Amino acid sequence: GEDPFDASKGHNFHFMAGRVKPALAELSPFERSLYLDVDTEILRDLEPAIELLEKWDMLVTTHVAGHIVSRLYNRRNAGWYHSRRERRVTISEWGDGDAPFLNSGVVFWRVGAPAREVFSGWGAEWKRFAQWDEQLALMRSLRKSSARYLELPAAWNAPHREEAVYIFHNYGRGVARSDAEVPPIPGRELFRGIGGTS
């Protein structure tokens, strides 16, 4: 598909996850799947979540407690930003500004039409605003879908190690969402169309 790296975007915002994550459901060959952002660390057995997929189509994780959609803001010189317009549209379509802000760095799903509907809708919703962040698009897709999904608490996706129980998520700190020179990922130069052999 389209190269997820967009050099026209600002420093640390070149990676457009909305060009990648919505394709995951079609790419995974497994009955039950887990997507983790590259800056996550599993701290204990994830079997309790895998078992929940007997009853639920998807499991998504919340941000830290109190991080709700209506309170998303843009701190000066932060390593992230949110589109205020997309936030307003999401609140309007979600119908509740106090909904917990969901994080797409940890997503469990069970193969089937409901999960495919969410992932397909996620891609379509992301294209409406095409920002670096794809999480509000995921929320809108979940709300519009027929999927049965469960919101897992922040302990499954905690940005602070002392609060993490199952998964510690570094939330883009370090080199996870950086334009710094890092060792190349094998094969990425082929994926990005930079070169290769046939």
VOGU-3710 file (C-alpha; in Angstrom, 3 decimals, decimal comma):
1> gedpfdaskg> 0,000/0,000/0,000  0,897/3,635/0,368  4,207/4,428/2,084  3,366/5,176/5,744  6,284/7,613/6,027  5,358/11,160/5,002  8,386/13,461/4,991  6,150/16,526/4,538  4,941/16,169/8,133  6,662/17,727/11,135
11> hnfhfmagrv> 9,564/16,250/13,077  8,521/13,046/14,902  5,245/12,890/12,936  6,457/11,287/9,696  4,933/7,878/10,464  1,257/7,829/9,479  -0,051/4,839/11,439  -3,479/5,206/9,823  -1,962/3,907/6,598  -0,892/0,692/8,344
21> kpalaelspf> -2,910/-0,344/11,397  -6,305/-0,625/9,639  -4,809/-3,327/7,378  -3,873/-5,592/10,285  -7,063/-7,671/10,327  -6,519/-8,725/6,720  -2,835/-9,470/7,268  -3,053/-11,656/10,370  -3,515/-15,377/9,611  -4,519/-16,183/13,203
31> erslyldvdt> -7,903/-16,816/14,800  -6,943/-14,495/17,675  -4,450/-11,701/17,235  -2,706/-9,064/19,295  -1,146/-5,934/17,855  1,461/-4,145/19,979  3,228/-0,894/19,181  6,990/-1,294/18,882  7,553/0,611/22,138  5,614/-1,810/24,358
41> eilrdlepai> 6,871/-4,420/26,793  4,859/-7,416/28,032  5,171/-7,779/31,810  3,041/-10,860/32,508  1,002/-13,579/30,845  -1,689/-12,134/28,567  -3,894/-15,238/28,702  -6,723/-13,443/30,594  -7,231/-11,175/27,580  -6,974/-14,040/25,107
51> ellekwdmlv> -9,727/-15,815/27,058  -11,939/-12,714/26,886  -11,927/-13,060/23,100  -14,301/-15,999/23,573  -17,006/-13,412/24,360  -15,742/-10,238/22,695  -14,747/-9,451/19,105  -12,133/-6,904/20,150  -10,344/-5,643/23,233  -9,014/-2,094/23,186
61> tthvaghivs> -7,152/-0,239/25,896  -7,738/3,130/27,456  -5,167/5,803/28,118  -4,372/6,760/31,691  -7,284/7,364/34,050  -9,085/10,620/33,399  -7,766/10,956/29,845  -11,067/11,580/28,095  -11,796/12,797/24,583  -13,144/16,237/25,559
71> rlynrrnagw> -9,942/16,951/27,501  -7,504/16,244/24,679  -5,259/19,248/24,367  -2,048/20,318/22,682  0,727/21,110/25,106  3,455/23,439/23,855  6,514/21,556/22,513  4,897/18,175/23,225  5,879/15,091/21,258  2,277/14,734/20,063
81> yhsrrerrvt> -0,696/16,831/19,065  -4,385/16,287/18,417  -6,539/17,813/15,723  -9,077/19,926/17,588  -11,434/19,696/14,613  -11,250/15,895/14,631  -11,804/15,907/18,396  -14,994/18,009/17,959  -16,283/15,735/15,191  -15,541/12,620/17,255
91> isewgdgdap> -17,392/13,993/20,275  -20,342/14,891/18,063  -20,472/11,460/16,421  -19,628/9,518/19,584  -22,286/11,471/21,459  -20,204/11,746/24,620  -17,193/13,944/25,285  -16,524/12,071/28,518  -15,702/8,835/26,680  -12,270/7,465/27,626
101> flnsgvvfwr> -9,642/8,158/24,983  -8,696/4,777/23,513  -5,156/3,814/22,573  -4,418/1,747/19,479  -0,996/0,611/20,677  -2,523/-2,544/22,205  -5,400/-4,166/20,317  -6,663/-7,751/20,630  -9,148/-9,187/18,137  -10,857/-12,389/17,073
111> vgaparevfs> -11,130/-13,174/13,377  -14,569/-12,552/11,945  -16,809/-10,089/10,184  -17,191/-7,727/13,195  -13,436/-7,189/13,565  -13,016/-6,786/9,809  -15,796/-4,192/9,892  -13,943/-2,215/12,584  -10,599/-2,340/10,780  -12,145/-1,399/7,443
121> gwgaewkrfa> -14,070/1,446/9,053  -10,919/2,521/10,888  -9,147/3,049/7,572  -12,083/5,005/6,133  -12,418/7,144/9,265  -8,685/7,879/9,300  -8,801/9,157/5,720  -11,342/11,817/6,742  -8,618/13,760/8,592  -5,384/11,860/7,705
131> qwdeqlalmr> -3,513/13,044/10,800  -0,483/11,304/12,311  -2,747/9,974/15,082  -5,295/7,311/14,140  -6,898/6,725/17,544  -9,936/8,976/17,248  -10,629/7,279/13,903  -10,558/3,902/15,682  -13,041/5,197/18,253  -15,461/6,388/15,578
141> slrkssaryl> -15,187/3,087/13,729  -15,848/1,083/16,888  -18,933/3,161/17,673  -20,346/2,728/14,156  -19,624/-1,008/13,952  -21,563/-4,055/15,091  -18,494/-5,411/16,908  -18,714/-6,324/20,569  -15,668/-4,676/22,116  -14,387/-4,333/25,655
151> elpaawnaph> -12,290/-1,448/26,971  -9,410/-2,755/29,059  -8,057/-0,485/31,816  -4,767/1,387/31,539  -2,937/-1,392/33,415  -2,985/-3,221/30,075  -1,283/-0,301/28,352  0,302/1,916/31,009  2,706/4,717/30,071  4,416/4,534/33,475
161> reeavyifhn> 6,160/1,324/34,479  5,001/1,528/38,106  1,355/1,531/36,935  1,759/-1,187/34,317  0,459/-4,626/35,236  0,295/-6,441/31,905  1,863/-4,123/29,329  4,200/-1,145/29,698  3,867/1,262/26,767  6,560/3,891/26,314
171> ygrgvarsda> 4,063/6,075/24,358  6,438/7,223/21,656  9,238/8,279/23,948  12,772/7,396/22,925  13,147/6,530/19,245  9,755/4,872/18,688  8,292/7,895/16,877  11,486/9,702/16,027  13,130/10,936/12,860  16,554/10,330/14,407
181> evppipgrel> 19,080/8,177/12,591  18,529/4,615/13,766  19,781/1,315/12,392  17,658/0,370/9,358  14,916/-2,187/9,739  15,764/-5,072/7,386  13,463/-4,940/4,391  12,124/-1,462/5,086  14,200/-0,015/2,254  12,386/-2,419/-0,101
191> frgiggts> 8,994/-1,598/1,375  9,596/2,129/0,931  10,612/1,632/-2,695  14,156/2,852/-2,132  15,795/-0,034/-3,925  16,210/-3,761/-4,083  16,704/-6,689/-6,345  14,212/-8,729/-8,266
//
